[in-house]
Amino acid sequence: MSEILMLPAPSEVLLLPPHDPLPDVERALANMFEAARKVVDKLVEALLPALADVLRKVKQIVREITEAFIPKRWLYLSRHAKKRRVRKKYEDRIRRRIQDLMNEIQEETT
């Protein structure tokens, strides 16, 4: 008997897996995100000292304005009074004084 030579199907001949473009896209996106993260890190690192200086200056300005319009005793007692009701009393006084000042400024501008 003669044997019939069977050729394999074309899909069986190629042993390489089919090319999936998704891993390439994922790898490219991961590289882009990593590069963006490095840029943001360097930007934050560069801006952090400047932002700290700005914050320090703003705190100093607020402190000077507060001391100019609110008695130091009120500020001290609002933070360090022994009883909660006394601290609240001075916090309310400060709040009312600030509100009155804001109202005055608003009336002057209109």
Contacts in CASP RR format, 6 or more apart in sequence:
PFRMAT RR
TARGET T0000
AUTHOR 0000-0000-0000
METHOD contacts of the structure
MODEL  1
MSEILMLPAPSEVLLLPPHDPLPDVERALANMFEAARKVVDKLVEALLPA
LADVLRKVKQIVREITEAFIPKRWLYLSRHAKKRRVRKKYEDRIRRRIQD
LMNEIQEETT
66 75 0 8 1.000
67 75 0 8 1.000
69 97 0 8 1.000
69 98 0 8 1.000
69 101 0 8 1.000
70 94 0 8 1.000
70 97 0 8 1.000
70 98 0 8 1.000
74 90 0 8 1.000
74 93 0 8 1.000
74 94 0 8 1.000
74 97 0 8 1.000
75 90 0 8 1.000
75 94 0 8 1.000
77 86 0 8 1.000
77 87 0 8 1.000
77 90 0 8 1.000
78 87 0 8 1.000
78 90 0 8 1.000
78 91 0 8 1.000
78 93 0 8 1.000
78 94 0 8 1.000
79 87 0 8 1.000
81 87 0 8 1.000
81 90 0 8 1.000
END
